[in-house]
Amino acid sequence: MTLALTGGTGFVGQAVLDLLEGRKERVRVLARKVPQDKRGFRWVEGSLNEPFALAHLVADAECVIHIAGLTRAVNPDHFEIVNVTGTLNVVEAAVRAGAKRLVFVSSLAAREPELSAYGASKRRAETIVAASGLDWTIVRPPGVYGPRDTDYLEMFRAAKSGFLPVPMGGRSSLIHVRDLARLLLALREGGEGITHEIFEPDDARDGGWTHGDLARGIGSAVGTRVRTIPLPAFALKAAAMVDEKVRGRNARLTRDRAGYLAHPDWAVSPHRAVPKAIWQPEILTREGLRDTAQWYREAGML
């Protein structure tokens, strides 16, 4: 199989390439800037909005794994450009090239599209994928953590102080990036129970994690006893406004992100679980958090 991959230099994409490295499979990877360490893969320089680059990427590919997307932006229009139009461009290129299979990485935020521009853009992208005529599968990951991640890194850093701000109430599911990468590769062949399905994978913790439990788990990973600071929706929005003003386009907590962080239920649905015969998570989250903290330390990030 020739596999085409978008988002190969991103957090999830790099984890997929980690698993593929050394397998001598035919893999073509799209990147806006080709890394110096090509790791034996064939790289295509370009973006989701460059037809020639996409045509080169998907040429002769039996399966396309579309990971690239925008998760954070101050300007909501950017979600439309990258997540919606970009996905449409990938789908059209795949159809023209005769690709049969498409695995699309969406987001659990797509389940509640009214809460954020990000979630709405992912939901519209899902609609495009479902109407593509391809043999498709959509994956809606919950919170993804692990080595190289920068979103949860700030929580690890805050936990070292002994105090960790979290949304008030609610729960969320988690998945280690390596387990997510394993799932994406497990889905590339398609078949019964996979085709035309939307999956919501996680670490198999029933009901997800309360924000307090997750905070304590991160505290344990960094060797600190953590006290949580619950933030109601208005406080999250106020903090987002400050972050946008201070860090501008590099803000981690945007008002759009605050809109869905305040939602009380980001646990995956058991009705959208991946069949166990196809995939099961391997990494226990408490162990994964400790390993992630160690990776941050070794990388000089914590």
ChimeraX attribute file (.defattr): number of C-alpha atoms within 10 A of each C-alpha:
attribute: neighborCount
match mode: 1-to-1
recipient: residues
	/A:1	12
	/A:2	16
	/A:3	22
	/A:4	29
	/A:5	26
	/A:6	26
	/A:7	21
	/A:8	25
	/A:9	18
	/A:10	16
	/A:11	19
	/A:12	26
	/A:13	20
	/A:14	17
	/A:15	22
	/A:16	25
	/A:17	18
	/A:18	13
	/A:19	13
	/A:20	19
	/A:21	14
	/A:22	11
	/A:23	8
	/A:24	9
	/A:25	13
	/A:26	14
	/A:27	20
	/A:28	21
	/A:29	25
	/A:30	26
	/A:31	20
	/A:32	16
	/A:33	12
	/A:34	16
	/A:35	12
	/A:36	6
	/A:37	7
	/A:38	10
	/A:39	13
	/A:40	14
	/A:41	17
	/A:42	14
	/A:43	22
	/A:44	21
	/A:45	16
	/A:46	19
	/A:47	19
	/A:48	23
	/A:49	16
	/A:50	13
	/A:51	15
	/A:52	11
	/A:53	18
	/A:54	25
	/A:55	18
	/A:56	19
	/A:57	28
	/A:58	28
	/A:59	18
	/A:60	16
	/A:61	22
	/A:62	19
	/A:63	26
	/A:64	27
	/A:65	26
	/A:66	24
	/A:67	22
	/A:68	26
	/A:69	21
	/A:70	17
	/A:71	14
	/A:72	20
	/A:73	22
	/A:74	19
	/A:75	12
	/A:76	14
	/A:77	12
	/A:78	18
	/A:79	23
	/A:80	20
	/A:81	16
	/A:82	22
	/A:83	25
	/A:84	22
	/A:85	19
	/A:86	22
	/A:87	26
	/A:88	21
	/A:89	18
	/A:90	25
	/A:91	26
	/A:92	18
	/A:93	21
	/A:94	27
	/A:95	17
	/A:96	12
	/A:97	18
	/A:98	16
	/A:99	22
	/A:100	17
	/A:101	24
	/A:102	29
	/A:103	26
	/A:104	24
	/A:105	23
	/A:106	27
	/A:107	21
	/A:108	24
	/A:109	25
	/A:110	21
	/A:111	16
	/A:112	14
	/A:113	17
	/A:114	14
	/A:115	19
	/A:116	20
	/A:117	24
	/A:118	28
	/A:119	25
	/A:120	21
	/A:121	27
	/A:122	30
	/A:123	23
	/A:124	19
	/A:125	24
	/A:126	26
	/A:127	13
	/A:128	17
	/A:129	24
	/A:130	17
	/A:131	10
	/A:132	16
	/A:133	12
	/A:134	20
	/A:135	20
	/A:136	25
	/A:137	25
	/A:138	24
	/A:139	24
	/A:140	22
	/A:141	22
	/A:142	23
	/A:143	19
	/A:144	19
	/A:145	23
	/A:146	26
	/A:147	21
	/A:148	19
	/A:149	16
	/A:150	15
	/A:151	14
	/A:152	16
	/A:153	19
	/A:154	14
	/A:155	17
	/A:156	25
	/A:157	19
	/A:158	18
	/A:159	26
	/A:160	19
	/A:161	13
	/A:162	16
	/A:163	18
	/A:164	23
	/A:165	17
	/A:166	21
	/A:167	22
	/A:168	21
	/A:169	15
	/A:170	18
	/A:171	19
	/A:172	20
	/A:173	27
	/A:174	22
	/A:175	24
	/A:176	25
	/A:177	25
	/A:178	23
	/A:179	21
	/A:180	25
	/A:181	19
	/A:182	18
	/A:183	19
	/A:184	23
	/A:185	16
	/A:186	13
	/A:187	23
	/A:188	20
	/A:189	17
	/A:190	18
	/A:191	10
	/A:192	7
	/A:193	12
	/A:194	20
	/A:195	18
	/A:196	18
	/A:197	15
	/A:198	20
	/A:199	23
	/A:200	21
	/A:201	28
	/A:202	29
	/A:203	20
	/A:204	19
	/A:205	14
	/A:206	12
	/A:207	15
	/A:208	22
	/A:209	19
	/A:210	21
	/A:211	22
	/A:212	22
	/A:213	13
	/A:214	21
	/A:215	25
	/A:216	21
	/A:217	23
	/A:218	29
	/A:219	27
	/A:220	19
	/A:221	22
	/A:222	23
	/A:223	14
	/A:224	16
	/A:225	17
	/A:226	21
	/A:227	16
	/A:228	19
	/A:229	14
	/A:230	16
	/A:231	16
	/A:232	13
	/A:233	17
	/A:234	12
	/A:235	15
	/A:236	24
	/A:237	21
	/A:238	14
	/A:239	17
	/A:240	22
	/A:241	17
	/A:242	16
	/A:243	18
	/A:244	19
	/A:245	13
	/A:246	11
	/A:247	11
	/A:248	14
	/A:249	14
	/A:250	14
	/A:251	18
	/A:252	18
	/A:253	22
	/A:254	25
	/A:255	23
	/A:256	20
	/A:257	23
	/A:258	22
	/A:259	19
	/A:260	21
	/A:261	23
	/A:262	22
	/A:263	17
	/A:264	15
	/A:265	17
	/A:266	24
	/A:267	23
	/A:268	26
	/A:269	16
	/A:270	14
	/A:271	9
	/A:272	14
	/A:273	16
	/A:274	22
	/A:275	12
	/A:276	8
	/A:277	7
	/A:278	11
	/A:279	18
	/A:280	18
	/A:281	19
	/A:282	14
	/A:283	16
	/A:284	13
	/A:285	22
	/A:286	15
	/A:287	12
	/A:288	21
	/A:289	24
	/A:290	19
	/A:291	16
	/A:292	24
	/A:293	25
	/A:294	17
	/A:295	16
	/A:296	20
	/A:297	12
	/A:298	10
	/A:299	11
	/A:300	8
	/A:301	15
	/A:302	16
